Amino acid sequence: MKRFLDNNIGRFRLIAFLEGISLIILVFIGMPFKYYVDAPVLVEVVGPIHGGLFLLYVILALQIGIEQEWKFFKKTWLVLLASFIPFGTFYIDYKILKPLHIA
């Protein structure tokens, strides 16, 4: 766990994981409970947490993009777009962030 907190890429990987988990909980568990079971409590709890993690994700993605000198419309845009797609942050972590963190 300490290796994820040592540098910006590690912190970004951790936030990306948490943001991805919160999106999955919100979309696949919270929303069906809200609309089919009429129990919006999960959305009311997880929604603001996901919002905060999303903002951290965007800020760190832009910061890492600047530090790594990524072309905006090649990597940075793809990393930002992944936060809107369930399981997208896990793909970005595997394809882009993990190789940067290991190197």
N, C-alpha and C positions, 0 to 999 in steps of 0.2 A: 504494500500500500504506500509505503514511503516513496517509492520510485515515481509514483504518480504525482506527488506533491513537490518534487524536486525542481521541475521546470514548467514553463508555460504549456508545452505540448502535453505533458502528463496531466496537468490540471484540466486542460481542454478535453482530453480523452475521458477523464472522470466525469466532467460536466456533460459531455456528449452521451455517455452511458446513462446517466441519471435522467437527462432530458428525454432520451429514447424510451426508457422505462416508463416515465410519467406520461408520455404520449400514448404508449400502448395501453396503459391502465385507463387513461381517459377515453380513448376511442373504442377499445374492445370490451371494457368492463363498465366504466362509468356511464357512457352514453346509452348502452342498452338498458342498464338499470334505471336510468332517468326516464327513458321513453316507454319501456315495456313493463317495468315493475312500478313505475311512478315513485321512484326513490332517488331524488336528486342529491342526496347527501354526499355521495362519493365525488360527484362532479364539483360540488361546492367546496370540498376539501382539497381534492387533487388539482382542480383548475388553477387556483392562484399559485400553487407550488410549481406546476408546469409553466405558468407564465413567467415566474421568476427565473426558473432554469432556462427557459427559452431566451430571455434577455441576456443572461450570462453567456449562453451558447453563441449568440450573435456577436456580442462584444469580443469574446475570446476568438471567434472565427476571424473577425476582421483584424484583430491584433496579430494572430498567428500568420494570417495572409500577408500582412505588412512585413513582419519579421522574416518570413521565409521568401519574400519577394515573389509571391505567386501572382500570376496574371489573373486579373479579376474575373474575366469571363471564361477562364478555363478551370481553375481550381477553387478559388474563393466562392464563386457563384454556385458551384456544385456542392460545396460544403454547406453553404447557407440553404440551398434548396433541399438538402437531405433532411433538415430539421422539420420539414412539413410532411414528410412521408414516413408512415410507420415503418420501423426497422431501417430507415435510411441512415440514421446516425451510426448504426452498427456496421453497415457497409462502408461508410466513410472511414470509420475507425480502422477497419481491417485493410482497406485498400490504400489509404493516404496517411493516416496518423500513426499507425503502429510502425510502419517502416521508418518514419521520421524519428519516433521516440527511441527506437532500438539503435539507430545509427549514432 
